[in-house]
Amino acid sequence: MKKFLHILNRLSFGLRPGDIEQIQSMGIDAYIQSQLSPESIPESPQITRQLDQWRTLKLTPIQLLRQYKPRAKEQPSEEERQQARQKARQPLQQAIQARLLRAIASRRQLQEVMVDFWFNHFNVFAKKGEIQFWVGVYEQQAIRPYALGRFRELLAATVHHPAMLVYLDNWRNTAPNSPGAKGQFRGINENYARELMELHTLGVDGGYTQDDVIALAHILTGWGFDLDGNKGDSNGFYFDSNRHDYSDKVLLGQRIKGNGVAEVEQAIDSLASHSATARYITYKLAQYFVADEPPSGLVKGLAKEFLQTEGNIRAVLKTLFQSPEFLQANNYGRKFKTPYHYIISAVRATGTKEPNLTRISGMLNQLSMPLYNCSTPEGYKNTQEAWLSPDAMLRRVSLATTIAQGGLGDNKSVEASQLLNTLGDSISAQTKQEIENSPEKLRAALILGSPDLMYR
C-alpha cells in the first residue's frame, strides 16, 4: 500500500477519492505508463466544457493585445476606465483558473505536474509589461505541448515566445553598429543570453564563460517580436535582420557562422544536447521527484538517458520512476510540499466537485506563492528549505481550517471520514489517534493541517 501511495503522491498533485482503488486495479506499471502517455487518457467532459469557456486561451499574443490591452482614448469616463481595467485582467484571470482546474481535476496528473515543473524552469513574470496578457498563452503554446516531449523542442518554443523575450529583455537586444540601432534598440542586452545558459540549459556550473554569454547575446540580436502583426509569425515572433550582428561567433568552443536565424537554431541545438544540460535538467527532475538532495548515481544515470535519447523527457522520467532510488522506502513521504502542491492536494482530497478557483488562487497568495507571479527568472523553489517556517505552517493550518469548514465555495463542511477513506494509509497512526481524541467538528481540519498532508 505504501508504494501505491508513493507513486500517487509523486506523479500527481495528491489523492482524490477513488485514486487508491484505481491504481490497485491497474497496477503500478500500467498506471505509470498511462500517465507518461496523457494522450491515452480521456479528459473529463466537465473540464473540457469549462476550458472552452475561457476564450483567451485560444488567442494568439497579438490577438490578446488587440482585444484586451486598454487603448488610449481622449477623456474616457470613469466607467470606461473601469471597464477597460476589468477587461484587461481577464487573460490572466482565465489563465489562473484554467491552470488550477487542470491541476485539481485533470485525469492527466503527470502532465499537470510537468507543466508546473517546466513553467517554473522557464519562468516568466505576469506583472512585467505585456506578459499579463500572454502568460496563459505562453503556457498553452510553449510549455504544455512539450511537457513530456523532447527538451530541444521545449527549449525552442520558449526561445521563440514573445513572453520570454519581453521578460528577459531580448526584444531590445541589438547589434550596436547595425542599421536598426536607434531609439530603444541601441545595444547588446546580455540578460536573456545569461539566463538561457545559467537557468534554462547548462546550469551555473555548466562550464560556460563570460565570452560565451557575450557570444550568445550577439547571436540573439534582432530576436524579438512585431506587435503590429505585420512582419512576424502568427504568435508575433519576429527576427529583425536590421538589428542582427552578422559576424561569425564562437559559442562553447564551436564556431557559428553569421547567417541570421540559423545561428540561434544552431545555438539551441548545441545547448540542448550539451552534457552539462543533461546533468542540470536531470538533477532538477530528480530533486523534484525523489529528494531535495538527489543521489548522484541517479542523476548520472538519468543524464546518460537524456543524452542517449536526445533529450526525450518521457524516456528520462520512465527511467527515473523505475529506479531503485525513486522506489526506496526511506524517500516515501519525505518531499515537503510547496504551497501550490499543498493547496492543490488539500482540495483534491476533499473531492469538492466545483471548487471556487478564485478563492484557491487567493489562498496561494496568502502562502506567498501567487500563480504566475514569481518575479525572479529561476521560478519558485521546490525544496523544504524554501518553504518550511513557523509562520508558513500557521498559515497552512489556518487555510486547512477554512477548507474544512466549506471555504472552497460550496459551503459544505468536509467530512473527516471521507478524508480518511480517500487518504488511507497516508495518514499516520499517530495522526489518526489525535483525530479520534478530538471533537468531530475539528477532525477534518486536523487531517488537512496534519504533518502527513505537508509532505508527499
N, C-alpha and C positions, 0 to 999 in steps of 0.2 A: 504493500500500500504506500509506503514512504516513497518508493521510486516513482509510482504514478503521480503522487503529489509534486514531487520534484520536477518532473517533466512538465506538468501543467503550469507550475509557478514560474518556470523559466521560459517556456515557449509561448506563454500567454500573459495577459495582464491580471491573472488570478482566476480563481474558481467561480464559475456560475452554477446555479442549480442544474444538476444532471451531468456535469463535466466528468466527475469521477466515474459514474456509470458508463459514460461514453468511452473513455479511454480503456476501462476494464474490458468492455465489449470488443473494441477494435484491437487492442494490444498496443504496446508502446511503439513498436517498429512501424506499424501501419499508421498510427497517429502522427508520428514524426514525418513520415513520408507524405502524408496528406497535407500537413502544414507547410512542408517545403514546396508543395505544388498548389498554391492557393487557387489557381485557375480551375482546379478539380473540385473545389468546394463551392457549392451553390450558395450565393449570398441570400440572406433572408429578404423576402419581398418588402417587409416593413422598412428596412434600411434603404433599399433601392428607391422606394417611394419618397422617403424623406430627403435623400440626396438629390433626387430630381427636382425638389422644390427650391434648392439653393442654386439659382441660375448663375451666380457669379463664378462658380467653379468651372463652368463650361466656356467662359470667355477668355480671350487672349489678353496679354498685358496691355496692348494698345486699346482694345475694346473696353477694358476696365477703366482706363484713364478717361476715355471719351465719354463714358456713360456715368462715371461716379466721381471723378475729380471735380470739385467746385470750379465754376467758370467765373472769371472776373466780370462783374456787372456794375454799371454805374448806379449808385444809390439804391442797393437792394433793401427791401424792407426787412425788419427783424424776423418776420415769419419766413421769408425766403432764405435768409441766412441759416435759420434753424433747420429748415427742410434740407438745405444743401449739406449741412453738417451731418444730419441723420443719415442721409443717403450715402455720404462718403464713408460712413462707418460700416456699411453693410458688407463689403467684401471681407473685411477682417472678421466681423461677427460670424458670417456664414462659414468661413474657413475654420474658426474655432469650434463651431457647433458640429461641422462635418467630421473633424478630427476626433472630437470626444465621442460622438455617436459611434464611429467605427471602432474606436478603442474599447468601448463598453460592450457593444453588441455584435460586432462582426464575428462570423464563424472562422474567418481567416486571421486568427490571432497572431500567428508568427509574422505575417505580413505587416500587421499593425505595429508589432514590436520593432520590426526592422525599419519601418517608416520613422518611428520615434528615434531609433538609433542613428539613422543616416541624416535625418534633419538636424540633429544636434551636431553631427560630424561636419555637415555643410551648412552651418547655421547662418541665417540672415535675421536681421532685427526689424520688426514690424514698424517701429517708430522712426525709422530713418527714411526721409524722402518719400518716394512713390511706393516703397515696399509695403506700406499699409494696404495698398490696393492689390499687391501682387503676391503676398505671402501664401495665400491659398493655392493660387495657380502655380506658383513655384513648386510647392509640394506635389501638386497634381501632375505637373509636367516633368519636373526634373528629379524628383525623389521616388514617388510611388511606383512608376512603371519599371524602375530598375532596382528596387529594394532587394530582390533575390536574383538579379541577373548578373551581368559582368561589370566589374568595377570600372573598367575603362569607359563603358557606355554611361554609367552613372556620373563619373567624373566629367565627361564631355558635356553631359546635359547641364550640369551646374556651371561649367565654364562659359556656356553659351547663353545662360539665362540672364535677362535684364536685372532681376532681383539681386543676384550675386554681384553683377557689375556695378550696380549702384551702391550696394552695401560696402564693398571693399574698394570703391572709388576708381575702378579701372576704366570707367567710361570717360574719364578725363585724361587718361594716360596717352601722351602724345610725344612723338619724336621732336626734340627742340627745334631742329632745322628743317622740319617738313613743311610743305605748303599749307597744311592745316593748323599750324602752330600759331593760334591767335585767340583772342578773347579768353574764355575759360579753359581753352586747350593749349597750355603753354609749356608743358614739360613732362618729364618722366614722373610717374607715380608708382612707387615700388610696393605699395600696400598689398595689393592682391597677389603679386608675384611671391612675396614673402609668405603670406598665409597659405597660398596654394602648395608650397613645399613644406612649410612647418606644420600646418594643421591638417591639410587635406590629403597629402601623399607621403612624403619621406619621413616626416616627424622631425622634431627639434634636433635629434641626434642622428639625422639621416645622412650626414656627410657632405652636405652642400656648403658652399661658401658665399660670402657677400658678392663675389663676382658672379656666381650663379644667379643670385637674386636680381642683380642688375641686368644680366643677360636675358632672364625670363621676362623682366619688366619691358625690355626693348622688344622682345618677341611679341608681347601683348599690346604694343602700341596700336592705336586705332581700333581696338577691340571693344565695341560698345553697343549702342542701340540708336534707333531712329524713332523718336516718339511720334512723329507725324505719320508713320506707317507708309511712307512713300518709297523708302530705299531698302529697308531690311526685310527679314523673313516675316512669317505670319505672327511670330511672337515679339517682333520688334528688334531682334538682334541684328546688328549691322557692323560690318567691318569697313572702316573708313580708310581707304588706301592713302588718302592725302595726309593722314596723321601717322602713318606707319614708318618705322625705321627699316629700310630695305637692305641694310648692310648684313654681312654674314655674322653669325654669333657662335659662341661655344658654350653649351649648356651641359654640365656634368661630364665634361670631357668629350662631348660629342659635337662635331661641327654641324651647324644648321644653316643652310643656305638661305639668304634673304629673299624670300619669294612670297611674302604675304600670308594669307590664311593657312597655307600648308605648313608654315613654321609652327603655328600653335598646335596643329594636329600632330606634328612630329614631337613636339614637347609633351603633349598629353600621352602619346604612345610611350615615350621614354619614362615619364613619371609613373604611369600606371603599371608598368612592367618591372620597375626597379625593385631590387631585393630589399632595400630599406622600406619601401612602401609596403611590401608583403609583410615584413616584420611589424611595422607600425599598425597597420589595419588589423592584422590578426591578434596583436596584443590587445587592442581595444575591444575586439569581439570576445576574446577570452575573458577580459576584465568584466564585460557586460554580462556574460552568460555563466561564468564559473566563479571567479573570486576577484576581489579588489586587487590582490597581488597574484596574478595568474602564474601557474607553474611554467618555468622557462622551457621545459621539454614540450609542453603542449603548444606553446607559441611557435616553437621551432618547427614542429610537425605541421601546424596549420599554415605557416609561411611557405613551407615546401609545397603543400597542396595548392595554395594560392598561385604560386609560380607555375606549377605543372599544369594547372587548369586555366592559365591565363586570366586569373582574377575571377573565377566563377564563384560568386558568393554562395550560391546554393550548395555547391560541392564542398566548400570550406565549412559551412555550417553542418552539413551531414557528417563530415569528419569530426567536427567538434562534438556533436551530440552523441557520437558513438565512442568517444574517447573515454578511457578509464578515469581521467581527471574530472570530466564533467559528471560522470556517474558515481564518483566517490561519495560515500555516505557522509563524510565529515564536511562536505560542501552543502548538504541539504539545509535549506532554511537559514543560510548564513549571509546572503546578499541583502544589505539594507536597502529598502525601497526609497526611491526618490519621491518627493511629494506627488508628482504626476502618477507614478506607479502605485503609490499608496491610495490615493483618492480613487483612481480607476478600479483598483482591486476591491476597495470597500463598496463601491457602487455595484460592481459585478456580483459580489457576494450576496447583496440584498435581493438580487433578481428583479429589481424595480423595472416595470415594463416601459414606462415613459418618463425617465428622469429629466429634471429641469436642467438643461445643458448650460444655461446662463448661470444658474446657481453653482454648478460644478466648476465652471470657469472662475467664478468668484472665490471658491474655496482654494483653487490653485494660487490665486493672487494672495490670499491670506497666508499661504505657506511659502511665499516668496519664490514661486516658480510659475509665473504667468505664461501661458502658452504663447509662443512666437515672440516673446519679449525678453529674450536674453540678449543683452547689448554687446557682449563680447564675442568675438568670432569663434572661440573654441566651444561654444554651446554650454549647456548645463552639464555639470559633473554627474557621474552615476555611482560615486563611491560613498561609503559611510561617513568618512571624514568631512565631506562637504555638507552633509545634511543632518547629522545627529548632534543635537544640542538640547539642553533643558527647555529653552523657550520653544524650539520647534516641536518637541514632544508635547508640551502643554497645548499648543495649537492643534496638533493632530487629535489629541484626546477630546478637546472641545468640539472639533468637527465630527468626531465619531459620535458624540452625544447628539449633535444636530441631525446627523444622518439617521441615527437610531430612532429619533423622535418624528421622523417623517419629513425631514428637511430637504429631501431630494425632489420635492414638488408635488407628490401625491397626498401628502399629509397623513399617510398611513404609517403608524409605528411599525418598526421592524420586529418580527418575532424571533426571539433568541433560539427557539427550537429549529426554525427554518435555517438560520445561520449555521447552527451546529450540524445539521443534516447536510448542508452544502459543503461546509469546510472539512468535515470529517476529522481524520487524524492529524490535520494540520494544526488543530488546537491541542495544546499540550494538556497532560493530565492535571498539572498544577493550575493552569488557567481554568479548566473545567471545574476544579474544586472550588476556586474562587467564585465562579459564576453560581454554582449550586448554593453557596453560602450567602448570596446577595439577593436583595429584593427583585422580584420578577421584572419590574419596570426598568431596572438598571442593567439587566443582563445583556441585552443586545449592544448597548453602548460599551460595556466591558469587553465584549468579544471584539468589536470593531476597533477599540482602542488598546487592545492587548498587545504585548510584545510579539505574539505569533503573527499578527497582521502587519507588523512593521518590517518583517523580513520575508524573503521569498527563496 
